[in-house]
Amino acid sequence: MNLYIQVKNGLPYQHPILESNLVQVFPDIDLNNLPSEFARFTRVPVPEIGPYEIYSGVTYELQEDNSYGDVHHIVPMSEEEKTAKQNAVKTTWAANGYASWVFNEETCNFDPPTPYPTDGNLYNWDEETTSWVGGN
């Protein structure tokens, strides 16, 4: 899927346009020699956000090849935000989780004492035996 974006005063304007829509509106446009009011556009997938990062949005920015593309902005949480998130996860877990599971600061989640089996079967956690049961 080819995308284009309108450019006004040297800045991207509004949102990317599908090539088929651009050609429909401007049937005489030469896509290999675009007028200065249009540029090619490249969609960039949103990167994976870590447990202590905040996605703050996307902007359309000029790339080295004179096309435009998505630039995703991710900011790390402050120490206060990180601590608040950890405390919220721990509070929720204390009310609904298993006592044997351990908080993993790296992932901001609780991990079971034994990893979930990887044999493709379905299991449930049995807190009484602190093991995975099922497997059928």
N, C-alpha and C positions, 0 to 999 in steps of 0.2 A: 504494500500500500504506500503510494507516494503522497507526501504531504508538502504543502507550501504555506507560507505565512505572508500576510500583507505587511509592508514596511512603510512607516510614515515618519518623516524627520529622522531617519536613521535608526528607528526603534521598531521592534515588532509590535504589530497592532492587532488586537483581539486574539483570536485563537487560530490554530492551524486549520487549513482547508484541504479537503480531499482533492486529489488531482482531477477526478471526474467532475466534481463540482466546479472547480476553477475553469476547466475547459468548457463546461456548460454555460457559465456566465460570460467567459471571454473566449469564444470559439476560435478566434484568430491568434491566440497567444502562442508564442514559440517557446515551448518548455525547455529547449536547449539554449535559448538566449533570452532569459527572462528580463522583463523591464525592471527598472530599479525599484519599483514599488512592490515587488514580490521576491521572495527567496525560498529556496528549498528548506524543508524542516525535517528534523530527525527526532522521533519519539525515543525517549530513554526511559526504561522501566524504573519504577521506584525501587531504590536499593533496599535490602533487608535492614530493618531498624533494630538495633540492639535494645536490650531491656532497659538500658539507662540512657537512651537517646530519644529526642523528640523531633518528629518530622515537622518542620515549620513552613513547608510549602515548596512551590516550584516557580521558577521564572524561566522565561524564554531568552536565551542569550546567544550572541553571535559566536560562531565557532571558527576555528582556524581556516576552514575551507570556504568561508563566507556564507555558509548556511546558518540556520538557527537551530537550536535544539533545547530540550528540557534540561534544566539544571536544578537538581533537587537539593534542598537545604535541610541539613540535619544538624542539630546542636546537642551537645552532651548535657545531661541533667546536672544541675548544681549538686553539691554534697547534701544540701537540705532537701532537694527534690528526691534525690536517690534514697535518702534515709526515710522520707515520708512514704515513698513507694514500697520500700522493704517492710516498713511497719504495717502498712495497709494489707500487704500480702500475708504477713505473719498473723495479723488479727483475723483475717478471713479464714486462714488455715486452722487457727486455734478453734474456731467455731465449727468448722465443717470437715477438717482434714483428719489424717491419721497421726497418732502420737509417735509412731516409729519412724516416720519420714523426717528427713533432715533438710533444713533450709540450705539452698545452694546460692550463695551470694552472687556468683558469676552470672547465673541465669535468672535470678530473682524468682525462683520457684522451689518447690519442695521435691526432693528425690526420694524414691523408695530405697530401703536398705539393700534390696536386690533388684537389679535392672529388669525391666519388662522382657519376657522371653521373645526371641526373634524367630520363632519357628513358623510364624504365619497363623497360629491359632489365637483364639480370643481368651483372655484371662481376666479375672477380677482379683482385686487385692483382698486378702484375708488378714485383717489386723490381729486376730487371735493367734494365728500361727506365723505371722509376719512373712507371708509368702504369697505367690501368685497361684491361684487355683483355677481350674478349668482346663483349657487346652484341647477341647474337642471341636 
